[in-house]
């Protein structure tokens, strides 16, 4: 049976501020519903993604800004960085990891610039939303077999 990741819930403090931030990045607003009991659900989807994010009032008991390791995938890391900067995000410089397998948490082992061999899966940028939820953008130009 196929299982597809559909939604990731991210904890935020200010729903409207977060909604504006993600819409400013060019993400599609799919829903903004409020129930009689005060539950508010906002769903946005990054361009080209099959998975969305949801946040709102009464949606998560996690501390605002506590999500980390959220990954977006692009085919051109430098173009993606430039687009994020134009959209107002505070984006890191392009980096690769000294170990070359994945990236370490925080900024440990970050090496400035894209992977020297421009290997797929090896170049990144990072940014956070207004609450501090951490996003990593990863360049994938050729998928590993079976993916």
Beta strands, then each sheet from edge to edge (+ up, - down):
strand 1: 7-9
strand 2: 28-34
strand 3: 40-45
strand 4: 52-57
strand 5: 70-74
strand 6: 95-97
strand 7: 110-112
strand 8: 124-128
strand 9: 134-139
sheet 1: 1+ 4+ 3- 2+
sheet 2: 5+ 9+ 8-
sheet 3: 6+ 7-
end
